[in-house]
């Protein structure tokens, strides 16, 4: 059982992507979650799309930030291609309405990871469709990634990832200060299944901070950000 789509739904997505597909089966495949069918799903495309995305972001960072060394470029690429970032992009494209899953009436809404995977699968589908049509598939993907990330890359400070990737920053800061590694503990979970709320405590030695969020990962990040403020303020 799959989610029914309006006849124009794929056309709407193609318009947002700026690419009419010659082979719409590729786009359908990119939008097929592994739970939806015993046939082809989007996992193989996601594998290719992940590599294409990382290449495109690395190329843009190398081109646009000649003042950055490998370390900052690598860290900021990690920020841009993290699940939360790709999830936001997927929502902007409307993939939450387009991604096909099994038993949609019984299943909860698609979470960040399936939508991020679908976004990467779509990048692969764009590449393959463009290549098969005689275009430069790499250029097509690069143009889409550039439209999304060029602004943040150009405006980012060298330490921009510190607040955007607080868990990594907290771990590195704790190590640099000779403190214990951060520990995260789920304090509670509340709310209905389709809209849960997680409370998480982050600890570095005697210092601790709590935060609440719609996912454990989001709560951990917010708790890490608060604890980072305490840790740097205590030195």
N, C-alpha and C positions, 0 to 999 in steps of 0.2 A: 504494500500500500504506500503510495507516494503522495506528496503534497501537490494538489492541482495548481497550475499557474494560469494567470490570465494570458490570452494569446499574445499580448504585446509586452509581456514581462521581460523576455529576452531582448527585445528591441530596446526597451528602456535601459537595460543594463549595458547593451552595446553602445548606446548614446553616451552613457556616463563614462564608459571606457574610451570612447572616441575611436572605436574599431568595429566595423560590421564584419561578422564572422562569415567566411566562405563555407566553413564546415561547422555548423552549429552543434554537431554531435560532440565536438571538443568542449564547447561551452557547457553543454548539458553534463558532460562527464566531470568537468571542474566543479559543478554545483551538486554533485551526487555524493552525499556522505556515505561512509562505509556501512552504515546501518540500513541504507535504503534499498539495497539490492544485492542479490547474489552474483550479479554480473559485474560490470566495470564500475569502480568508484573513483574518487579523486585522489587516492593515495599516491599513485605513480606520478601524477601531474604535480602534486604537492612537493614531492622529492625534487623534481626538476625546478619548480618555481622557487624553492628555497635557495638553490644555488644561483639562479638568475637574480633574485632579489639581493643577495649578499654581494654579488659582483657589481650590480648597478649602484648600490649605495657606496661600496668601496671606491668605485670609479669616480663618483661625484665628490666624495670626500677628498680623494687625491687631487682632483682637478680644482676644486673650489677652495681648499684649505692648504695652500703650500706652506703655511706657517706652522702646521701641526706635524708632529712626528708620529710614528707608528702607534704608540701607546694611546694617545688621545683619539686618533682615527678609529682604532679598534674598539675602544670603549663607546664612542658615540655611535658607531655603527650598531653595536649591541643594543643601545637605547632605541634606535630607530626601527630595528627589526624585531624587537621584543613582542611577545604575544599581545600585550595591552595596546601597543601602537598599531599593530596590524588589525586588531579587533576594531579599533576606532575607524580605521580606513574601510574595513568590511562593512561596518554599519553605515558609513557615508555612501557606500555604493548600493546599499539596500540588500546585502547578501543575507541578512537575517530573515528576509522575506522570500528569498530565492533558493536557499539551500534546501535540498531534499533530504528528508529523513524518514525512517520507518515509523509507522503508527503515529503521525504528528498530533493526533487528538489526545493521545495518552502521554506522549513524551513532553518533558519540560522544554522551554525555549533553548535554542542552541547557545552554548556557552562561548567564552572567548576563544578557546583553543580550536574547536571545529570551524569557527568563522575565520580565524587567522589562517588555518590550513587551506580553507577554500580560497582565500585571497591569494595565497601562493600558487594554488592550482590554477587560478585564472591567469596569473602571469605566465605560467607555462603554456596554457592553452593559447594565449595571445602570441607567444613566441612561435609555437608550432604552426598556427594558422597563418601567420604572416610569412613564415618561411615557405610553407606549401604554396602560397599565393605569389611567390617571387619577390617578396619584400625582404628587408633586413629585419629579421625577428628581434635581434638584439637591440636595434635602434628603436623599435616599437615599444619594447619593454622599458628601455632606458628613458624614453620620453615620458611614459606614464609615471615611473618612479621619480623622475626629476620634477614633474609637476607637483608631486606630493611632498617631496622632501627638500627641494632646493632652498626654499625660504628658511626652514629651520637650520640647514647646514650653513648657510651664509651668515645667519645671525647668531649662531651658537658661540658662547665663550669656551675657551679651552677646557674649563672644568664643568661644562654644561651637564654632563652625565651625573655629577655628584648628587643633585636633587632628583633627577629623573630615574636614577638607578640607586636608590638609597641603601638597599641591602648590600650591594657590592661595596659601596663607599663606606658603610659602617664597618664591614669586615676588614677592609684595608686600613681604616683609621684606627680601629681597635688594635690591629697587629702593629701598626707604626708606633702606637703609644704603649705597647707592651701589655695590653689588656687581654683578658680571655676572649675567645671567639664568641660572637653573638649566638644566643639561644632563643628560639621562638617556641612559644607554648600557646595552644588554642585554649582560651579561657572559657568561651561559651559559643553556642550557635543558637540563633533564634529566627523566628519568621517562618513563613510557609516555604515549601520546597521550591517554588518558582521564584521566590525573592528572599533568599536567606540573608542573614546578617551574622558575620563572624567577628568575634572579639579575640584579639591576639595580644600576648605580652612578649615584648622583646627585652632581653637582658644581656648586659655586658658586665660581668662581675656583680657589684652591688647596685649598679644603675639599672633602672628598668622603666619602660614606657608601654602604654597600652593604646590600641587603636581599634576601631570598628569599621568593617567594610562589607561590600556585597560578595566578596570571595575571600578565602583565606589568604591568597596571594596579595590581594590589594591591602588587606588589613596588615599583613606582615610588612609591606612596603611603607605604609603610613606609620606604623609603630617604629620601624627602623629610622624613618626620617625624624621622628620626635626624639628618639634616643640619640641620634647623631647630634642633635642640637644640645642635648644634655651633656654628651660626652665631650664635645668641643668646647662647651661653655665651662666645663669643670677643669680644663687644663690651664 
